[in-house]
Amino acid sequence: MPDAPSARGAAAGWRFGRALLRTLWRVRVVGAERVPRDEPVVLVSNHLGFLDGPLVFSVGPRPSHFMVKREMFTGVLGRLLQAVAQIPVDRTTGDREALGSALAVLRRGGAVGVFPEGTRGRGDVASVQQGATWLALQSGARVVPVACLGTRRTGRGTGTLPPLRSPVAVVFGEPFRLQPPAGMPGRERLRVATEQLRRQLADHVAQVSVTTGIGLPDEAPLSMRDNG
């Protein structure tokens, strides 16, 4: 199994991000106390725009290691992601190395962040991939649903940032464990558990959109999508 990425690097990036992002946007954080502090946890968030990853990483109550598409690990941004110990993942394959690194984090009691939709879009969690589910089942970690809203406006491309000082919200939901019925074959068990995760996250995002008054954007036109 690959080694777990540096906990020290994630902690340093977490402290810096918390200070920076709150000066650039009006960030509302709700439910951070729901995130377990002393046990492995998988944070699963919807995905609207470019800001989601840095935002959820920075405002969470503990340092975490997010799975980030490998294409981001180039140039200055790539060096920064490496310095703060995020996990590069190849989205075109079942990236065993990335999953192994994330599982190593969980087995040492750490926190892993995943955007299970796999790409930026409307953020309504209409479909998800299976990586977060696999990690939760393999590690026994609890899952915390996260609703990230306001990071992209309707009509804006998924690679854009929201206007400075505009309101954005990150709301952490109640932790839960994935509990597919016993006796299922492995693939069916993974499929059923993935749907459990999708429903929990989708319901959380929908509820938070109502309570915060921050709606989901309409889908970006194809020509504006960053597909990441």
N, C-alpha and C positions, 0 to 999 in steps of 0.2 A: 504494500500500500504506500502511496506517496506520503511524504512528510506533510504535516499541517503547516500552513503558512504562518508567519510570525505574528504572535499575539501582540507583541510590542509595537510592530508597525501599524497594526489596525488601531491600537489605542491612541497612538500619536495622531493619525489621520482623523480619528473620531473627535478628539479634542479640538483640533484645528477647524474642522468642518462646522462644529457646533457654534464656534465664535463667528465664523465668516458668513454662513448662510443666513443667520438671523439678522445680519446687518443689511443684506441685499433684498430680502423679501419679508413680508409680514407672515411669519410662520406660526401656525396654530397647531400645537401638538396635544393630542388627547389620548389618554389611556396608556401612557408609557409605563405606569406602575403595574400594568397587567403582564408585562413581559417578565418571565422568570429570570432571576439574576444569577442563580447559582446552579444551573443545570443546562444541559444541551437544549437548544431551541432552533427551530427553523422558522425564519420570518418569511412570509409569502405576501407579496404586494402586487396590486394591479399595476399596469404600465402604460402611461400616457405619453411621456416625453423624456427628453434628455436629462432633465433635472431630477427625475425620480430616484435614480440610484444614489447620487451624492446626498440628496435630501433625507431619504430614509436611513441611510448609513449614518448621517451626522446627528439626527435628532433622536435616534433610538436611545434607550437608557443604558446600553452597554456596547462596547466595541463589537463589530461583526465583520464577517468576511463574505462579501457578495460575489456571486457568480456573474461574471461580466464577459460579454462576447469578446472573443480573442482578437477581433479586428480593432478593438479599442487600445490594444497594448502596443502602440507605436508612438514614436516621437515623445514629446514632453508629457502628454497625457499618459502614455504607456508607462513611462518611468515613474510618474506619480502613482498610478494604480499599483505598480509593483512595490513601491515604497510603503504604501499603506496596506499591503498584503491582501489585495483582492485576488480572486481566483479566475484566471482566463479559461473560457470554455468554448469549444468548437461546437457550434449549433448545428452543423451539418451531419454530425455523427453522435452516437451515444458515447460521449467523451469520458472514458473510464478514468483517465488521469485526473480530470477536474472533479468528477464524482468522488474519487478516492481522496483527494485533498480535502474536499468538503466533509467527507465522512470522518477523516482524521480530526478535523476541528471539533466535530460533534462528540467524538469519543474522548476528547480531553475536556469536555464540558463547555465548549464554546458555542457561539451563535453564528449561523449561516443564513445569508439572505438570498432569496431566489425570486425572480419575476417569472412565475410559471406560465404566463401567456407566451413567453418566448420572444416577443417582439413588441414594439410600441404600437399602440392602436387606440381604440376608443376607451379601453380600460374597463370594460364591463364584464370581463372574465367569461366570455362566451365559450372559450375553450382553453385548455391548459395542456402542457406537456407533463411527462411523468417523473422528471428528475427530482423535484421536491418531495413527491410521494415516496420514491425509492429511498431517499435519504432519511425521511422520518421513520419509515418502516424498519430500515436496517439498523438505525441507531436507537430507536425507541424514544426519540426526542418529541416533545410537544411542538405543535404548530401554532404560530400566532398570525392571524390574518391582519393585513395592513392595508388601509385605504389611503391612497395618495391622490389628492384632488387639487385642481387649480394650476397644475404644472404645464398645461397646454390649453390654449384657447381654440375655440371652433374656427376653422379656416386656416390655422397655422400648421406648418409642417411638424412632424414628430421630432425633428432634430433641433427645433427652436427652443428658446427659453421664454418663460413668462416675463412680462414687463417688470422692471425693478419696482420694489415696494408693493407689488400686487399681493393679494392674499393667497396663500397656499395652505393646505391642511394635510396633516398626517395623523391618522387615527388608528391606534392599535386595538384590536379586538381581544376577546377572551381566548386564552390558549385552549387547544383541544388535542386529543389524540386520534389518530386514524385507526379505526377498528373495523376492518372488513370482516365478514363472517368467516368463522373457522372452517377448515376443510376444503377451501378452494384451491385449485391449481395456482401456481405462482403468477402466471400472466393475468389470469382472471382476478386474482386478489389485488394485483397492482392496478388493474383497470377500475375496479370498484372503489378502491381507496382514492384513486385520482379523481373520480367523480365526487366523492365525499369532500375532498379538498376544494374542488372547483365550486361546489354549491356553497360551502361555508364562506369562501372568499367573495364570491359574487353577491351573496346575500348581505355580507358586511359592507361591501362597497355601495350597494344600492341604498342601504339604510343610512350610511354616513352622508351620501349625497343629499338625502332629504333633510337630515338633521343639521347639516352645515349650510345648506342652501347653495353649495357649489356643485353645479351640474357637471356631468360628463360631456366632453366635446363631441360634436358630430365627427364622423370619421374623416381624416384628412384625405384630400384628393390624391389619387395615385401619383401624380407628378410631384407632390410635396412630401411624400413619405420618405423617411430616412431608413426604414426597414431594419431598425436595430433596437 
